[in-house]
Amino acid sequence: MKLLITILFPFILGLGNLQEANSTKSQDYPDWVQEIIDKKPTMVQIVECFWEDEKVWKINSCVTCSDMITYVYDKDKNVICEYGGVLRENTCKEDEVLLSACKVIYKSKFKLF
């Protein structure tokens, strides 16, 4: 009985609905991006974009949290700009940082109920 409860408990809580959109390995990602994907975090979204003909990555560490800041990083993990948070500050102003061809490369779906 304890084994059955141990196996079914995550599904009862809704953790059985945890799914990654795309967690395949790719040589196109820097090591630090691949490390995040390999950890399979539950609330993270990673979006790959282009900025000035270079790949950049938008990392939102909590997609369901309205007070989290989304950071845009270059391949060396330098912050290019950031937006969101409680104050809704935005250093990714359209005239300064124009991101294009964005695609989600990792997004986990986490449902509590």
N, C-alpha and C positions, 0 to 999 in steps of 0.2 A: 504493500500500500504506500509506504514512504517513497519507494522508487517511482511509482506512478505519479504521485504528487510532485516529486522533484522534476520529472520529465514534463508534466503538463503545466506546471506553475508559470513558466515564462509565457506560454500561449494564453493562459487565463488573463495575465496582465496585459496582453497585447504585444509582447515582445516578439511573438512569432511573426509579426508583420514587418519585421526589420528586413529591408531589402536595399541593396545598393544598385543605383542606376547603371553604373559602369565602373567596375573595379578591376578591369583587365590591366595587365602590365603593358607599358609602352615605353619605348626608347625615347619618345618625344618629350617625356616629362623629366625635369631635373630630379635628382635623388631626393631632395627634401619634399617634393610633391608626392613622389611615389611612396615615401615613408608614411605620409599622412593617409594615403589610400590603403596601404597595407595594414594599418592599424584599425581600419573599418570603424571610424568614429560614428556615433549615432546621430548627431545633429548637424554635421558639417556638409557644406556644399562647396564644391570647387568648380569654378568656371574658367575655361581657357579662352583667352581673347588675343587680339593683336593690337599693339599700340606702337605707332611709328615703325611698322614692319617687323616688330619683334614680338615673340610670344610672351604673354604675361598671364598671371593667374590671380583670379579674385577668390579669396578665401573668406567664407562666412562661417564662423565657428558655431553658430547656433541659429539656424534658419527660422526657428519658431520664436526667437527672442527679439523683441522690438528694440531692445536697448544695446544690442551688440554692434560692434563696428566691423564693417567689411573692409578688408585690406586688399590692395592690388600690389602684387609683387612681380619683380623681374626674375630672370632665371637664377640669379645669384641671391635671391631672397631679400633684395633691397625693396623697401616700401616705396612705391611710386606715388600712391595716393590712398586715401581712405574716405569712407562715408558711412553715415548712419550714427548709431548711438543715441543716447538720451537727448543730446543737444542737436542732433541731426546735422552735424557739421559735415562739409563736403569739400575735400581738397581735390576731388576728381571733376573739377568744373569742365563742362563740355568744351570750352574754348582752349583749355590747356591739355586735357587728357581725353582724347577721343578713342574709345575702345571700339573695335569692330570684329566681325566674324566670331562672336562669342558662342561657345557651346559648353554645356554642362558635361564635365568628365567624371564627376562623382557627386552623388546626392543620395543620402540614406533617407529612407522613409521610416519614421518612427511614430507609432500610434499608441497612445496610452490606453485607449478603449476601443 
